[in-house]
Amino acid sequence: MAASTHWLATAAAQAVLERGGNAFDAVVAGGFVLQVVEPHLNGPGGDLVGLFHAAVDAEPRVLMGQGPAPAAATIEHFREEGLELVPGAGALAAAVPGAVDAWLLLLRDHGTWELADVLAYAIGYARDGHPLLASAAATIARVATLFTEAWPTSAALWLRDGRPPQAGELHRNPALADMYAGLVAAGDGAADRVARIEAARTEWSTGFVARAASAFVSIPHRHATGGDHAGVITAADFAAFSAGYEKPLMCRFRGRTIVKPGAWSQGPVLLQALGMLDAFPDEVLDPGTAEGAHLVLETLKLALADRDAHFGDGVDTADLLDAAYLAQRRGLLAADASAEWRPGAPGGREPHHPPLRTDAGPAAAGTGEPTVARSGQTRGDTCHIDVVDRWGNIVAITPSGGWLQSSPAIPELGFALGTRLQMAWLDEDSPAALRPGARPRTTLSPTLVMSGDRADMALGTPGGDQQDQWQLPFLLRVLVGGWNPQAAIDAPTLHTTAMIDSFWPRTWTPAGAVLEDRIGDDVIAALSARGHAITRAGDWALGRISAVGIDRERGTMWAAANPRGAQGYAAGR
């Protein structure tokens, strides 16, 4: 079974499974297709976070594809450039790209197919064309003026005779196809499959990609702040990075084990929220009721405040996930909505206090598609893919970054670098401070669910700060309410905006709550009466969860995809 945020990625993954490939072959093929067909949501210049449980392994693992800050990306340098925050667009905000190396690493260690066969799908769609998504066309339209006035290489790649393309038009990216083909060609003459993949990894990190990208972005160009700056990433930064594997974090909830990446992601947010909610009876944990929705929103506020005060690369999460600490946090939940930012002091550790910039505009609503201004400012989004195979391998991966609107397109490569460093603070005292060689605290956060000692569910969603927020109601409906996963995805959902936005310009909206209208006027009125600042998002607007799973008792598998946006798809047999 395969499920993803784009039907062509799901189709590619399922085609690999049908031809005898395993879940890792399939997810890598689908992942590279996502770089081509959702270019406004991810790309080769971006990053990824994955979770997987291989059938031959006793424990699940994290696939770490988040590159660090370049060696010259210092707080001092950004201050000298006149910046108080890392910009939301422009290559000065680029972390070292990690996604491509992570996909190749996963294929090398757990796949069975040749790289040429896995990449054939992405190369085909890049060279022969794919129908442009309506959301991609809309994103290009929003930044068309920026492209024509300041980013001419992006205009050449994404505009048609100076105009934004229309939804459904075939878009071709021959430079991207050539880049992929160059990775495959690097392995010509190598001794075996592993050596051919290793040759592609070396070519990516030390060859034409690293040279072209670093040379191009070293030329000053327009950033989201309106100023022109040069990027600081170098070929040496590319060469210094390797993707890898890590031990995940886990918690118990209703007899199941929830698996997440560490505090360099926002994964512990979901573990904290479930840890707080596990003490409540089933009847109050329905997100479709006023009581359940209020409880979800208030719990998320507390977990997200801890995220913004304590999370960062290298942070020890033991105190944050300690049962006694979570009980203390649970005691703050009240009948009315809080309008305060309330981080805790786990283990007596005082919280860091980032600036609380309030947003005068309305709270962000929608599917998590990037909110893009003419400056290139993007609130951020991504894509997601899950695969499970006949042997019991199961994997969930959330790739992101390197959006077409993140920085100017590199003409020789057909893609842009990402802007993940915008999640780092220019404050030495922050656990998420900008530090050369440190990973920015990413929003990417897939999930595995285990029964006993085996993972039997993989899921995730795009949505920036909403990723774990949208997964929480889904898990409550499935694990507490007993809902079918597809029904749980379809059900009306919600999230809070009462946290510090991970994306430039890093604002927060006190007491903000965004809900789909289908949750009901009575529930919305009750939440408003409790003090929540309500934003109605429309009937089908929030979340893009996809998921796959194994029913080991029945000997069957399942997959589910999100109907919002009419582009996600699940397939299998």
C-alpha positions as CSV (number, residue, x, y, z in Angstrom):
1,M,0.0,0.0,0.0
2,A,1.1,3.6,-0.7
3,A,-0.4,6.9,0.2
4,S,0.9,10.4,-0.5
5,T,0.0,14.0,-1.1
6,H,0.1,13.7,-4.9
7,W,-1.4,11.0,-7.0
8,L,1.6,10.7,-9.3
9,A,3.9,9.9,-6.3
10,T,1.5,7.3,-5.1
11,A,1.3,5.8,-8.6
12,A,5.1,5.6,-8.9
13,A,5.4,4.0,-5.4
14,Q,2.7,1.5,-6.2
15,A,4.2,0.7,-9.6
16,V,7.5,-0.2,-7.8
17,L,5.6,-2.5,-5.4
18,E,3.8,-4.2,-8.3
19,R,7.1,-4.9,-9.9
20,G,8.6,-6.6,-6.9
21,G,10.3,-3.7,-5.2
22,N,10.0,-3.3,-1.4
23,A,8.7,-0.3,0.6
24,F,12.0,1.4,0.5
25,D,12.4,1.2,-3.2
26,A,8.8,2.5,-3.5
27,V,9.1,5.4,-1.1
28,V,12.3,6.6,-2.7
29,A,10.8,6.5,-6.2
30,G,7.7,8.3,-4.9
31,G,9.8,10.8,-3.0
32,F,11.8,11.9,-6.0
33,V,8.5,12.3,-8.0
34,L,7.3,14.6,-5.2
35,Q,10.3,16.8,-5.9
36,V,9.1,17.2,-9.5
37,V,5.3,17.4,-9.2
38,E,5.0,19.4,-6.0
39,P,7.8,22.0,-6.6
40,H,6.2,24.6,-4.5
41,L,6.2,22.3,-1.5
42,N,9.6,20.5,-1.7
43,G,12.6,20.0,-4.0
44,P,16.2,18.6,-4.2
45,G,17.5,21.7,-2.3
46,G,15.3,20.9,0.7
47,D,15.3,18.4,3.6
48,L,13.3,15.5,5.0
49,V,12.5,13.6,8.2
50,G,11.5,10.0,8.0
51,L,10.5,7.1,10.3
52,F,10.6,3.5,9.4
53,H,10.5,0.0,10.8
54,A,12.2,-2.5,8.6
55,A,10.9,-6.1,8.8
56,V,14.4,-7.3,9.7
57,D,15.0,-4.7,12.5
58,A,13.9,-5.0,16.1
59,E,13.4,-1.3,16.5
60,P,12.1,1.6,14.4
61,R,14.5,4.3,13.3
62,V,14.6,7.9,12.2
63,L,15.9,8.8,8.8
64,M,17.7,12.1,9.3
65,G,17.8,14.3,6.2
66,Q,17.9,17.7,7.9
67,G,21.1,19.6,6.9
68,P,22.8,22.0,9.3
69,A,23.6,25.7,9.0
70,P,26.6,26.4,6.8
71,A,30.0,27.2,8.4
72,A,29.6,30.9,7.6
73,A,26.0,31.2,8.8
74,T,26.8,32.9,12.1
75,I,24.6,35.3,14.1
76,E,27.4,37.9,13.8
77,H,27.2,37.7,10.0
78,F,23.4,38.1,9.9
79,R,23.7,41.0,12.3
80,E,26.3,42.6,10.0
81,E,23.8,42.3,7.2
82,G,21.4,44.4,9.2
83,L,19.0,41.5,10.0
84,E,17.1,40.8,13.2
85,L,15.6,37.6,11.9
86,V,16.7,35.0,9.3
87,P,14.8,36.0,6.1
88,G,11.9,33.8,4.9
89,A,13.1,33.9,1.3
90,G,16.6,34.1,-0.2
91,A,19.6,31.8,-0.1
92,L,21.1,33.4,3.0
93,A,18.5,31.3,4.8
94,A,19.6,28.0,3.2
95,A,20.6,25.1,5.3
96,V,22.8,22.4,3.7
97,P,20.3,20.4,1.5
98,G,19.7,17.0,3.1
99,A,16.8,15.4,1.2
100,V,18.6,13.9,-1.8
101,D,21.4,12.3,0.3
102,A,18.8,10.9,2.7
103,W,16.7,9.3,-0.1
104,L,19.9,7.8,-1.5
105,L,21.1,6.5,1.9
106,L,17.7,4.8,2.5
107,L,17.8,3.2,-0.9
108,R,21.4,2.0,-0.4
109,D,20.8,0.4,3.0
110,H,17.2,-0.9,2.7
111,G,16.2,-0.9,-0.9
112,T,16.8,-3.6,-3.6
113,W,16.5,-1.6,-6.9
114,E,19.1,0.1,-9.0
115,L,19.1,3.9,-8.7
116,A,18.5,4.3,-12.4
117,D,15.2,2.3,-12.1
118,V,14.1,4.2,-9.0
119,L,14.8,7.6,-10.6
120,A,13.2,6.8,-13.9
121,Y,9.8,8.0,-12.7
122,A,11.1,11.4,-11.6
123,I,13.3,11.8,-14.7
124,G,10.3,11.0,-16.9
125,Y,8.0,13.6,-15.3
126,A,10.7,16.3,-15.3
127,R,11.7,15.7,-18.9
128,D,8.3,14.9,-20.5
129,G,6.2,17.0,-18.3
130,H,3.5,16.8,-15.6
131,P,0.2,18.7,-15.2
132,L,0.9,21.6,-12.9
133,L,-1.2,21.6,-9.7
134,A,-3.6,24.5,-9.2
135,S,-1.8,25.3,-5.9
136,A,1.5,25.4,-7.7
137,A,0.2,27.7,-10.4
138,A,-1.3,30.0,-7.7
139,T,2.0,30.1,-5.9
140,I,3.8,31.1,-9.0
141,A,1.3,33.8,-9.7
142,R,1.8,35.3,-6.3
143,V,5.5,35.7,-6.8
144,A,5.5,36.4,-10.5
145,T,6.5,40.0,-10.0
146,L,9.3,39.0,-7.7
147,F,10.5,36.6,-10.4
148,T,10.4,39.2,-13.2
149,E,11.9,42.0,-11.2
150,A,14.5,40.3,-9.1
151,W,14.8,36.5,-9.8
152,P,15.2,36.2,-13.6
153,T,16.3,32.6,-13.5
154,S,13.1,31.7,-11.7
155,A,11.1,33.6,-14.3
156,A,12.8,31.7,-17.0
157,L,11.9,28.4,-15.4
158,W,8.4,29.0,-14.1
159,L,6.8,31.7,-16.3
160,R,5.3,31.2,-19.8
161,D,6.2,34.1,-22.0
162,G,6.3,36.3,-18.9
163,R,3.0,35.1,-17.5
164,P,2.2,32.6,-14.7
165,P,1.2,29.2,-16.0
166,Q,-2.3,27.9,-15.8
167,A,-3.3,24.9,-13.6
168,G,-3.1,21.7,-15.6
169,E,-0.6,22.9,-18.1
170,L,2.3,20.5,-18.7
171,H,5.4,21.8,-17.0
172,R,8.8,20.4,-18.1
173,N,12.1,20.9,-16.2
174,P,14.9,19.5,-18.4
175,A,17.7,20.9,-16.2
176,L,16.2,18.9,-13.2
177,A,16.0,15.8,-15.4
178,D,19.6,16.2,-16.4
179,M,20.6,16.7,-12.8
180,Y,19.0,13.4,-11.8
181,A,20.5,11.7,-14.8
182,G,23.9,13.0,-13.8
183,L,23.6,11.3,-10.4
184,V,22.8,8.0,-12.2
185,A,25.7,8.5,-14.6
186,A,28.1,9.0,-11.8
187,G,27.8,5.3,-11.0
188,D,28.7,4.1,-14.5
189,G,31.4,1.4,-14.2
190,A,30.9,1.0,-10.4
191,A,31.2,-2.6,-9.2
192,D,27.7,-3.1,-7.7
193,R,24.4,-1.5,-6.8
194,V,25.7,-0.1,-3.5
195,A,28.8,1.3,-5.2
196,R,26.6,3.0,-7.8
197,I,24.4,4.6,-5.2
198,E,27.5,5.7,-3.3
199,A,28.9,7.3,-6.5
200,A,25.7,9.3,-6.8
201,R,26.0,10.5,-3.2
202,T,29.5,11.6,-3.8
203,E,28.6,13.3,-7.0
204,W,25.8,15.2,-5.2
205,S,27.9,16.3,-2.3
206,T,31.2,17.1,-4.1
207,G,30.5,17.3,-7.8
208,F,28.5,19.5,-10.2
209,V,25.5,20.1,-7.9
210,A,27.6,21.5,-5.0
211,R,29.7,23.6,-7.3
212,A,26.8,25.1,-9.3
213,A,24.6,25.8,-6.2
214,S,27.3,27.5,-4.1
215,A,28.6,29.6,-7.0
216,F,25.1,30.8,-8.1
217,V,23.8,31.9,-4.6
218,S,27.0,33.7,-3.8
219,I,25.8,36.5,-6.0
220,P,23.6,39.0,-4.0
221,H,19.9,38.6,-4.7
222,R,16.6,39.8,-3.3
223,H,15.5,38.4,0.1
224,A,12.1,38.5,1.9
225,T,13.2,41.5,3.9
226,G,13.5,43.6,0.6
227,G,17.3,43.7,0.8
228,D,19.9,42.0,-1.4
229,H,22.2,39.5,0.2
230,A,24.6,36.8,-0.9
231,G,24.2,33.3,0.3
232,V,27.0,31.9,2.5
233,I,26.7,28.2,1.6
234,T,29.8,26.7,0.0
235,A,30.8,23.5,-1.8
236,A,32.6,22.5,1.4
237,D,29.3,22.7,3.3
238,F,27.8,20.2,0.8
239,A,30.8,17.9,1.2
240,A,30.7,18.0,5.0
241,F,27.1,16.7,5.3
242,S,25.9,13.1,5.3
243,A,22.3,11.9,6.1
244,G,22.0,9.3,8.8
245,Y,19.9,7.3,11.2
246,E,18.9,8.1,14.8
247,K,17.0,6.4,17.6
248,P,13.5,7.8,17.8
249,L,11.6,9.1,20.8
250,M,8.6,7.1,22.1
251,C,5.6,7.4,24.5
252,R,2.8,5.1,25.5
253,F,-0.8,6.1,24.7
254,R,-3.9,3.9,25.2
255,G,-1.7,0.8,25.1
256,R,0.1,1.7,21.9
257,T,3.6,3.2,21.4
258,I,3.9,6.4,19.5
259,V,7.2,7.0,17.7
260,K,8.6,10.4,16.8
261,P,11.8,12.2,15.8
262,G,13.7,14.2,18.4
263,A,13.7,17.8,19.5
264,W,15.6,19.0,16.4
265,S,12.1,18.5,14.9
266,Q,8.8,19.3,16.6
267,G,8.0,15.6,17.1
268,P,8.0,15.8,20.9
269,V,5.0,18.2,20.7
270,L,2.8,15.2,19.8
271,L,4.3,13.0,22.5
272,Q,3.8,15.7,25.1
273,A,0.2,16.3,24.0
274,L,-0.6,12.6,24.1
275,G,1.1,12.3,27.5
276,M,-1.1,15.0,28.9
277,L,-4.3,13.7,27.4
278,D,-3.8,10.0,28.3
279,A,-5.0,10.7,31.8
280,F,-8.5,11.8,30.6
281,P,-11.4,9.5,30.0
282,D,-12.4,8.5,26.5
283,E,-15.6,10.4,26.5
284,V,-13.9,13.8,26.7
285,L,-11.3,13.2,24.0
286,D,-13.6,13.5,21.0
287,P,-12.2,16.5,18.9
288,G,-15.7,16.9,17.3
289,T,-17.2,18.1,20.6
290,A,-16.8,21.4,22.3
291,E,-15.2,19.9,25.3
292,G,-12.9,17.7,23.3
293,A,-11.9,20.4,20.9
294,H,-11.2,22.8,23.8
295,L,-9.0,20.2,25.5
296,V,-7.1,19.5,22.3
297,L,-6.5,23.2,21.7
298,E,-5.4,24.0,25.2
299,T,-3.1,21.0,25.4
300,L,-1.4,21.9,22.1
301,K,-0.8,25.4,23.4
302,L,1.2,24.1,26.3
303,A,3.2,21.6,24.2
304,L,3.9,24.2,21.5
305,A,5.0,26.7,24.2
306,D,7.5,24.1,25.4
307,R,8.6,23.7,21.8
308,D,9.4,27.3,21.3
309,A,11.1,27.6,24.7
310,H,13.1,24.4,24.8
311,F,13.5,22.5,21.5
312,G,16.6,22.6,19.5
313,D,19.4,20.5,18.1
314,G,21.1,18.4,20.8
315,V,18.4,19.1,23.4
316,D,17.8,16.2,25.9
317,T,14.0,15.6,26.0
318,A,13.9,13.4,29.1
319,D,12.6,16.2,31.4
320,L,10.1,17.4,28.8
321,L,8.6,13.9,28.5
322,D,8.8,13.0,32.2
323,A,5.4,11.8,33.5
324,A,5.6,14.1,36.6
325,Y,6.3,17.1,34.4
326,L,3.5,16.3,32.1
327,A,1.1,15.9,35.0
328,Q,2.2,19.4,36.2
329,R,1.5,20.8,32.7
330,R,-1.9,19.0,32.6
331,G,-2.8,20.8,35.8
332,L,-2.8,24.1,33.9
333,L,-5.7,23.1,31.7
334,A,-8.8,25.1,32.5
335,A,-12.3,25.6,31.4
336,D,-11.5,28.8,29.5
337,A,-9.1,29.5,26.7
338,S,-5.7,30.8,27.8
339,A,-4.3,33.9,26.0
340,E,-0.9,33.5,27.6
341,W,2.3,31.9,26.3
342,R,3.0,29.4,29.1
343,P,6.2,27.3,28.7
344,G,7.2,25.1,31.6
345,A,10.5,24.6,33.5
346,P,11.3,20.9,33.0
347,G,13.8,19.7,35.5
348,G,13.9,23.3,36.9
349,R,15.4,24.5,33.6
350,E,14.2,28.1,32.9
351,P,12.5,28.5,29.6
352,H,14.0,30.7,26.9
353,H,11.6,33.6,26.0
354,P,11.6,34.4,22.2
355,P,10.0,37.7,21.3
356,L,6.2,37.6,21.1
357,R,5.3,39.5,17.9
358,T,1.6,39.7,17.4
359,D,0.2,39.6,13.9
360,A,-2.3,42.3,13.1
361,G,-3.8,40.3,10.3
362,P,-6.2,37.4,10.5
363,A,-5.0,34.0,11.7
364,A,-3.7,31.8,8.9
365,A,-6.2,29.3,7.6
366,G,-6.2,26.8,4.7
367,T,-4.6,23.4,3.9
368,G,-1.2,24.5,5.0
369,E,-0.3,25.5,1.4
370,P,2.4,28.2,1.6
371,T,1.1,31.7,2.2
372,V,3.4,33.6,-0.2
373,A,3.8,37.4,-0.4
374,R,5.3,39.3,-3.3
375,S,8.5,39.4,-1.3
376,G,8.8,35.7,-1.3
377,Q,7.8,35.3,2.3
378,T,6.4,31.8,2.8
379,R,4.7,30.5,5.9
380,G,5.7,27.1,4.6
381,D,4.4,23.7,3.8
382,T,5.6,20.4,2.5
383,C,4.4,17.0,1.3
384,H,4.3,13.5,2.6
385,I,4.4,9.8,1.6
386,D,3.8,6.5,3.4
387,V,4.4,2.9,2.1
388,V,3.9,-0.5,3.6
389,D,4.8,-3.7,1.8
390,R,4.1,-7.5,1.8
391,W,7.1,-8.2,4.0
392,G,6.0,-5.9,6.7
393,N,8.4,-2.9,6.0
394,I,6.6,0.3,6.9
395,V,7.8,3.9,6.3
396,A,6.6,7.5,6.7
397,I,8.6,10.4,5.2
398,T,8.0,14.1,5.2
399,P,10.1,16.0,2.6
400,S,10.1,19.7,2.4
401,G,12.1,22.9,1.6
402,G,13.7,24.0,-1.6
403,W,10.4,25.4,-2.7
404,L,10.3,27.2,-6.1
405,Q,9.5,30.4,-4.2
406,S,12.3,30.0,-1.5
407,S,15.2,31.5,-3.5
408,P,16.2,32.0,-7.2
409,A,16.3,28.9,-9.3
410,I,19.8,27.6,-10.1
411,P,19.6,27.4,-13.9
412,E,22.0,24.5,-14.4
413,L,20.1,22.4,-11.8
414,G,16.5,23.3,-12.2
415,F,15.8,23.8,-8.5
416,A,16.3,26.4,-5.7
417,L,17.9,26.0,-2.2
418,G,15.7,26.0,0.8
419,T,15.1,28.4,3.7
420,R,15.1,26.2,6.8
421,L,17.4,28.5,8.7
422,Q,14.5,30.9,9.1
423,M,13.5,28.6,12.0
424,A,16.7,29.5,13.9
425,W,16.9,32.5,16.2
426,L,19.6,35.2,16.0
427,D,19.9,35.0,19.8
428,E,22.8,33.1,21.4
429,D,20.8,32.2,24.4
430,S,18.1,30.3,22.4
431,P,18.2,26.5,22.3
432,A,17.3,26.9,18.6
433,A,19.9,29.6,18.0
434,L,21.6,29.9,14.6
435,R,24.9,28.0,15.0
436,P,27.2,26.8,12.2
437,G,26.9,23.0,12.0
438,A,23.7,22.8,14.0
439,R,20.4,21.7,12.6
440,P,17.6,24.3,12.6
441,R,14.6,23.1,14.6
442,T,12.4,21.8,11.7
443,T,8.6,21.5,11.7
444,L,8.9,18.1,9.8
445,S,7.3,15.4,12.0
446,P,6.0,12.1,10.6
447,T,4.7,9.4,13.0
448,L,4.7,5.7,13.5
449,V,2.3,3.8,15.8
450,M,3.3,0.4,17.3
451,S,1.3,-2.5,18.6
452,G,3.6,-4.6,20.8
453,D,7.0,-4.6,19.3
454,R,6.1,-3.8,15.7
455,A,5.0,-0.6,13.9
456,D,1.6,-1.1,12.3
457,M,0.7,2.5,11.3
458,A,2.7,5.2,9.5
459,L,1.3,8.7,8.9
460,G,2.1,12.3,8.5
461,T,0.9,15.6,7.0
462,P,2.2,18.8,5.4
463,G,1.4,22.0,7.3
464,G,4.4,23.6,9.0
465,D,3.4,24.3,12.6
466,Q,0.2,22.4,12.1
467,Q,1.8,19.0,11.3
468,D,1.5,17.5,14.8
469,Q,-1.6,19.5,15.5
470,W,-3.5,17.8,12.7
471,Q,-2.1,14.4,13.6
472,L,-3.4,14.7,17.1
473,P,-7.2,14.7,16.3
474,F,-6.6,11.9,13.8
475,L,-4.9,9.7,16.5
476,L,-7.5,10.5,19.1
477,R,-10.3,9.4,16.7
478,V,-8.5,6.2,15.7
479,L,-6.9,5.1,18.9
480,V,-9.6,6.3,21.3
481,G,-12.7,6.6,19.2
482,G,-12.1,3.5,17.1
483,W,-12.6,5.3,13.9
484,N,-11.6,4.0,10.5
485,P,-8.4,5.8,9.4
486,Q,-10.0,7.2,6.3
487,A,-13.0,8.5,8.2
488,A,-10.6,10.1,10.8
489,I,-8.8,11.9,8.0
490,D,-12.0,13.1,6.5
491,A,-13.4,14.3,9.8
492,P,-13.4,18.1,10.4
493,T,-10.3,19.2,12.2
494,L,-8.7,22.2,13.9
495,H,-5.5,23.8,15.2
496,T,-4.3,26.6,17.4
497,T,-2.3,29.6,16.2
498,A,-1.4,30.6,19.7
499,M,2.3,29.6,19.2
500,I,5.3,31.4,17.8
501,D,5.3,30.8,14.1
502,S,8.3,28.8,12.9
503,F,8.4,30.8,9.7
504,W,9.5,34.4,9.2
505,P,8.4,36.9,10.5
506,R,7.8,34.7,13.6
507,T,4.5,36.0,14.9
508,W,2.0,34.5,17.3
509,T,-1.8,34.9,17.7
510,P,-2.9,34.7,21.3
511,A,-5.9,32.4,21.8
512,G,-6.1,31.9,18.1
513,A,-8.1,28.8,17.0
514,V,-8.7,27.7,13.4
515,L,-11.6,25.3,12.7
516,E,-13.3,23.7,9.7
517,D,-16.9,24.9,9.5
518,R,-18.1,21.2,9.4
519,I,-17.3,20.9,13.1
520,G,-20.6,22.7,13.6
521,D,-21.9,26.1,14.6
522,D,-22.8,24.9,18.1
523,V,-19.2,23.7,18.8
524,I,-17.7,26.9,17.3
525,A,-20.1,29.0,19.4
526,A,-19.2,27.1,22.6
527,L,-15.5,27.5,21.9
528,S,-15.9,31.2,21.3
529,A,-17.8,31.5,24.6
530,R,-14.7,29.9,26.3
531,G,-12.5,32.7,24.9
532,H,-11.0,31.2,21.8
533,A,-10.4,33.7,19.0
534,I,-12.1,31.7,16.2
535,T,-11.1,31.7,12.5
536,R,-13.5,29.7,10.3
537,A,-11.4,27.9,7.6
538,G,-14.2,26.6,5.4
539,D,-15.6,23.1,5.2
540,W,-12.7,21.2,3.7
541,A,-9.5,23.3,4.4
542,L,-7.3,21.9,7.2
543,G,-4.9,19.0,7.1
544,R,-3.4,16.8,4.4
545,I,-2.8,13.6,6.4
546,S,-2.0,10.4,4.6
547,A,-1.4,7.0,6.3
548,V,-0.8,3.3,5.8
549,G,-1.0,0.4,8.1
550,I,-1.0,-3.3,8.8
551,D,-3.8,-5.3,10.5
552,R,-1.8,-8.2,11.6
553,E,-4.7,-10.1,13.1
554,R,-6.5,-10.1,9.8
555,G,-3.5,-10.4,7.7
556,T,-4.4,-7.3,5.6
557,M,-3.1,-3.8,4.9
558,W,-4.8,-0.5,4.5
559,A,-4.1,3.0,3.2
560,A,-5.8,6.3,3.5
561,A,-5.4,9.7,1.9
562,N,-6.6,13.2,2.3
563,P,-9.5,14.5,0.0
564,R,-8.7,18.2,0.7
565,G,-7.2,19.8,-2.4
566,A,-8.1,16.8,-4.6
567,Q,-4.6,15.7,-5.1
568,G,-3.7,13.1,-2.4
569,Y,-4.2,9.5,-3.2
570,A,-3.9,6.1,-1.6
571,A,-3.5,2.8,-3.6
572,G,-2.7,-0.8,-3.1
573,R,-3.8,-4.4,-3.4
